[in-house]
Amino acid sequence: MSSENEFLLQRLISSEIKTDLLTLFHRNPGLVDTIKGIALRIGRSDAEVAGDVKDFLELGLLTKSTIGKTKVEVIQLNRWRDREIQASLERYVSGLKR
C-alpha cells in the first residue's frame, strides 16, 4: 500500500502547476470553471494547465461536466475523492513517523 501512496503523492505534486491547482481548488472548493478560466486564475496558459487537469481528472480528484446550450466544459473539485485521497495520504504519512 505504501508504494500506491508514494505514487499518488508523486502524481499530486509532480509539477508546480499541480500544486497551484491543488491550492486553487482547496481555497475555493465550490469553484466551477473552464480550463481557460482556471488557467487565468493561476496565471498560466490553457495549454500548460490542460495536461495537469487531465491527470487530476484521471485520478478522480477533479470532475468535468458540460453545461448550457453551447455545451461548455467545466471543471470542479470532486470533494468526496479529495477527502478520500487526503485520508489515505494522512494514514501513509502517519505510518512513516513510526
Secondary structure, 3 states (H helix, E strand, C coil): CHHHHHHHHHHHCCCHHHHHHHHHHHHCCCCEECHHHHHHHHCCCHHHHHHHHHHHHHHCCEEEEEECCCCEEEEEECHHHHHHHHHHHHHHHHHHHC
